[in-house]
Amino acid sequence: MTQEPLSPVVREVIIGLVDAVGTGDDARIDRLLEQLVRIGSPDALYELRRQLARGPGSP
């Protein structure tokens, strides 16, 4: 993936998704995933995968 930093909006969506997965909030997960897909950045999806692999509570 590229080394360009993600936008603040994308970072907020990823943080929200990781939190929603940790709490099991399905409605929020659906809403935020839809937002992330609309953004359409492969780097954002890669970062989401990386954050989810680290587990909840990881910075």
N, CA, C and O atoms as a GROMACS GRO file, in nm:
protein
  236
    1MET      N    1   0.084  -0.118   0.000
    1MET     CA    2   0.000   0.000   0.000
    1MET      C    3   0.089   0.125   0.000
    1MET      O    4   0.208   0.118   0.029
    2THR      N    5   0.028   0.237  -0.033
    2THR     CA    6   0.105   0.360  -0.038
    2THR      C    7   0.136   0.408   0.103
    2THR      O    8   0.075   0.364   0.200
    3GLN      N    9   0.229   0.499   0.112
    3GLN     CA   10   0.268   0.553   0.240
    3GLN      C   11   0.201   0.687   0.270
    3GLN      O   12   0.237   0.755   0.366
    4GLU      N   13   0.103   0.727   0.186
    4GLU     CA   14   0.032   0.851   0.210
    4GLU      C   15  -0.055   0.838   0.334
    4GLU      O   16  -0.120   0.735   0.354
    5PRO      N   17  -0.056   0.942   0.417
    5PRO     CA   18  -0.140   0.935   0.536
    5PRO      C   19  -0.288   0.937   0.498
    5PRO      O   20  -0.328   1.000   0.400
    6LEU      N   21  -0.368   0.868   0.578
    6LEU     CA   22  -0.511   0.866   0.555
    6LEU      C   23  -0.572   0.997   0.602
    6LEU      O   24  -0.520   1.062   0.693
    7SER      N   25  -0.681   1.035   0.539
    7SER     CA   26  -0.748   1.159   0.577
    7SER      C   27  -0.808   1.143   0.717
    7SER      O   28  -0.833   1.031   0.762
    8PRO      N   29  -0.830   1.254   0.786
    8PRO     CA   30  -0.892   1.248   0.918
    8PRO      C   31  -1.030   1.180   0.915
    8PRO      O   32  -1.067   1.111   1.010
    9VAL      N   33  -1.105   1.200   0.808
    9VAL     CA   34  -1.237   1.138   0.796
    9VAL      C   35  -1.224   0.986   0.793
    9VAL      O   36  -1.297   0.915   0.861
   10VAL      N   37  -1.130   0.939   0.712
   10VAL     CA   38  -1.109   0.794   0.702
   10VAL      C   39  -1.063   0.738   0.836
   10VAL      O   40  -1.110   0.632   0.878
   11ARG      N   41  -0.973   0.806   0.902
   11ARG     CA   42  -0.926   0.760   1.034
   11ARG      C   43  -1.041   0.751   1.134
   11ARG      O   44  -1.049   0.655   1.211
   12GLU      N   45  -1.131   0.850   1.132
   12GLU     CA   46  -1.247   0.849   1.224
   12GLU      C   47  -1.338   0.730   1.195
   12GLU      O   48  -1.387   0.664   1.287
   13VAL      N   49  -1.360   0.702   1.067
   13VAL     CA   50  -1.445   0.588   1.030
   13VAL      C   51  -1.382   0.458   1.077
   13VAL      O   52  -1.451   0.372   1.131
   14ILE      N   53  -1.252   0.443   1.058
   14ILE     CA   54  -1.182   0.321   1.099
   14ILE      C   55  -1.187   0.305   1.251
   14ILE      O   56  -1.214   0.196   1.302
   15ILE      N   57  -1.162   0.412   1.323
   15ILE     CA   58  -1.169   0.406   1.470
   15ILE      C   59  -1.309   0.367   1.514
   15ILE      O   60  -1.326   0.285   1.604
   16GLY      N   61  -1.410   0.426   1.450
   16GLY     CA   62  -1.548   0.392   1.483
   16GLY      C   63  -1.580   0.247   1.454
   16GLY      O   64  -1.649   0.181   1.532
   17LEU      N   65  -1.530   0.197   1.341
   17LEU     CA   66  -1.555   0.057   1.306
   17LEU      C   67  -1.490  -0.039   1.404
   17LEU      O   68  -1.552  -0.136   1.447
   18VAL      N   69  -1.367  -0.013   1.439
   18VAL     CA   70  -1.298  -0.100   1.535
   18VAL      C   71  -1.373  -0.100   1.668
   18VAL      O   72  -1.389  -0.206   1.730
   19ASP      N   73  -1.419   0.016   1.711
   19ASP     CA   74  -1.495   0.027   1.835
   19ASP      C   75  -1.628  -0.049   1.823
   19ASP      O   76  -1.667  -0.122   1.914
   20ALA      N   77  -1.698  -0.031   1.711
   20ALA     CA   78  -1.827  -0.097   1.690
   20ALA      C   79  -1.812  -0.249   1.687
   20ALA      O   80  -1.897  -0.322   1.739
   21VAL      N   81  -1.706  -0.298   1.625
   21VAL     CA   82  -1.680  -0.442   1.623
   21VAL      C   83  -1.657  -0.492   1.766
   21VAL      O   84  -1.706  -0.598   1.805
   22GLY      N   85  -1.581  -0.415   1.842
   22GLY     CA   86  -1.553  -0.454   1.981
   22GLY      C   87  -1.676  -0.460   2.068
   22GLY      O   88  -1.684  -0.540   2.161
   23THR      N   89  -1.774  -0.374   2.039
   23THR     CA   90  -1.897  -0.372   2.120
   23THR      C   91  -2.010  -0.453   2.058
   23THR      O   92  -2.114  -0.473   2.121
   24GLY      N   93  -1.991  -0.499   1.935
   24GLY     CA   94  -2.094  -0.579   1.869
   24GLY      C   95  -2.212  -0.498   1.819
   24GLY      O   96  -2.323  -0.550   1.808
   25ASP      N   97  -2.191  -0.371   1.789
   25ASP     CA   98  -2.297  -0.281   1.744
   25ASP      C   99  -2.316  -0.297   1.593
   25ASP      O  100  -2.256  -0.225   1.513
   26ASP      N  101  -2.402  -0.394   1.555
   26ASP     CA  102  -2.419  -0.429   1.414
   26ASP      C  103  -2.468  -0.312   1.328
   26ASP      O  104  -2.420  -0.293   1.217
   27ALA      N  105  -2.561  -0.234   1.378
   27ALA     CA  106  -2.614  -0.122   1.300
   27ALA      C  107  -2.504  -0.020   1.271
   27ALA      O  108  -2.494   0.031   1.159
   28ARG      N  109  -2.423   0.008   1.370
   28ARG     CA  110  -2.313   0.103   1.351
   28ARG      C  111  -2.207   0.047   1.256
   28ARG      O  112  -2.152   0.119   1.173
   29ILE      N  113  -2.180  -0.083   1.269
   29ILE     CA  114  -2.084  -0.148   1.178
   29ILE      C  115  -2.132  -0.133   1.035
   29ILE      O  116  -2.054  -0.095   0.947
   30ASP      N  117  -2.259  -0.163   1.010
   30ASP     CA  118  -2.314  -0.152   0.874
   30ASP      C  119  -2.301  -0.011   0.820
   30ASP      O  120  -2.259   0.010   0.706
   31ARG      N  121  -2.338   0.087   0.902
   31ARG     CA  122  -2.335   0.227   0.859
   31ARG      C  123  -2.192   0.272   0.826
   31ARG      O  124  -2.168   0.335   0.723
   32LEU      N  125  -2.099   0.238   0.914
   32LEU     CA  126  -1.960   0.281   0.893
   32LEU      C  127  -1.894   0.207   0.778
   32LEU      O  128  -1.814   0.265   0.705
   33LEU      N  129  -1.926   0.078   0.761
   33LEU     CA  130  -1.871   0.005   0.646
   33LEU      C  131  -1.920   0.065   0.516
   33LEU      O  132  -1.845   0.077   0.419
   34GLU      N  133  -2.048   0.101   0.513
   34GLU     CA  134  -2.102   0.164   0.393
   34GLU      C  135  -2.028   0.295   0.363
   34GLU      O  136  -1.997   0.325   0.248
   35GLN      N  137  -2.001   0.371   0.467
   35GLN     CA  138  -1.926   0.496   0.451
   35GLN      C  139  -1.786   0.467   0.396
   35GLN      O  140  -1.739   0.537   0.305
   36LEU      N  141  -1.720   0.368   0.450
   36LEU     CA  142  -1.584   0.335   0.406
   36LEU      C  143  -1.583   0.287   0.261
   36LEU      O  144  -1.492   0.322   0.186
   37VAL      N  145  -1.682   0.209   0.223
   37VAL     CA  146  -1.690   0.161   0.084
   37VAL      C  147  -1.714   0.279  -0.010
   37VAL      O  148  -1.658   0.282  -0.119
   38ARG      N  149  -1.795   0.375   0.031
   38ARG     CA  150  -1.819   0.493  -0.052
   38ARG      C  151  -1.691   0.574  -0.071
   38ARG      O  152  -1.669   0.631  -0.178
   39ILE      N  153  -1.608   0.579   0.030
   39ILE     CA  154  -1.480   0.650   0.019
   39ILE      C  155  -1.394   0.581  -0.087
   39ILE      O  156  -1.325   0.647  -0.164
   40GLY      N  157  -1.399   0.447  -0.088
   40GLY     CA  158  -1.336   0.371  -0.195
   40GLY      C  159  -1.184   0.369  -0.197
   40GLY      O  160  -1.125   0.356  -0.304
   41SER      N  161  -1.121   0.380  -0.083
   41SER     CA  162  -0.975   0.381  -0.079
   41SER      C  163  -0.921   0.244  -0.039
   41SER      O  164  -0.952   0.194   0.070
   42PRO      N  165  -0.842   0.182  -0.125
   42PRO     CA  166  -0.780   0.054  -0.087
   42PRO      C  167  -0.693   0.069   0.038
   42PRO      O  168  -0.684  -0.023   0.119
   43ASP      N  169  -0.629   0.185   0.053
   43ASP     CA  170  -0.546   0.207   0.172
   43ASP      C  171  -0.631   0.208   0.298
   43ASP      O  172  -0.588   0.159   0.403
   44ALA      N  173  -0.751   0.263   0.289
   44ALA     CA  174  -0.841   0.265   0.405
   44ALA      C  175  -0.883   0.124   0.443
   44ALA      O  176  -0.887   0.089   0.561
   45LEU      N  177  -0.913   0.042   0.344
   45LEU     CA  178  -0.953  -0.096   0.372
   45LEU      C  179  -0.836  -0.175   0.431
   45LEU      O  180  -0.854  -0.256   0.521
   46TYR      N  181  -0.717  -0.151   0.379
   46TYR     CA  182  -0.598  -0.217   0.433
   46TYR      C  183  -0.577  -0.177   0.580
   46TYR      O  184  -0.547  -0.262   0.664
   47GLU      N  185  -0.592  -0.048   0.608
   47GLU     CA  186  -0.574   0.000   0.746
   47GLU      C  187  -0.680  -0.058   0.838
   47GLU      O  188  -0.650  -0.094   0.952
   48LEU      N  189  -0.804  -0.069   0.791
   48LEU     CA  190  -0.910  -0.130   0.871
   48LEU      C  191  -0.874  -0.275   0.904
   48LEU      O  192  -0.886  -0.319   1.018
   49ARG      N  193  -0.830  -0.348   0.804
   49ARG     CA  194  -0.790  -0.487   0.825
   49ARG      C  195  -0.678  -0.496   0.929
   49ARG      O  196  -0.679  -0.583   1.016
   50ARG      N  197  -0.581  -0.406   0.917
   50ARG     CA  198  -0.468  -0.405   1.010
   50ARG      C  199  -0.514  -0.376   1.152
   50ARG      O  200  -0.471  -0.442   1.247
   51GLN      N  201  -0.601  -0.278   1.167
   51GLN     CA  202  -0.651  -0.241   1.300
   51GLN      C  203  -0.735  -0.354   1.362
   51GLN      O  204  -0.723  -0.382   1.481
   52LEU      N  205  -0.818  -0.417   1.282
   52LEU     CA  206  -0.900  -0.527   1.334
   52LEU      C  207  -0.814  -0.646   1.374
   52LEU      O  208  -0.846  -0.716   1.470
   53ALA      N  209  -0.706  -0.669   1.302
   53ALA     CA  210  -0.616  -0.780   1.336
   53ALA      C  211  -0.546  -0.756   1.469
   53ALA      O  212  -0.512  -0.850   1.540
   54ARG      N  213  -0.525  -0.629   1.503
   54ARG     CA  214  -0.459  -0.594   1.630
   54ARG      C  215  -0.552  -0.619   1.748
   54ARG      O  216  -0.506  -0.642   1.860
   55GLY      N  217  -0.681  -0.615   1.722
   55GLY     CA  218  -0.778  -0.641   1.829
   55GLY      C  219  -0.823  -0.514   1.897
   55GLY      O  220  -0.760  -0.409   1.883
   56PRO      N  221  -0.933  -0.523   1.970
   56PRO     CA  222  -0.986  -0.407   2.040
   56PRO      C  223  -0.891  -0.357   2.147
   56PRO      O  224  -0.822  -0.435   2.213
   57GLY      N  225  -0.889  -0.227   2.163
   57GLY     CA  226  -0.806  -0.169   2.268
   57GLY      C  227  -0.664  -0.138   2.224
   57GLY      O  228  -0.587  -0.078   2.300
   58SER      N  229  -0.627  -0.177   2.103
   58SER     CA  230  -0.493  -0.148   2.053
   58SER      C  231  -0.491  -0.008   1.993
   58SER      O  232  -0.586   0.030   1.923
   59PRO      N  233  -0.388   0.069   2.018
   59PRO     CA  234  -0.382   0.204   1.960
   59PRO      C  235  -0.356   0.201   1.811
   59PRO      O  236  -0.348   0.307   1.748
   0.00000   0.00000   0.00000
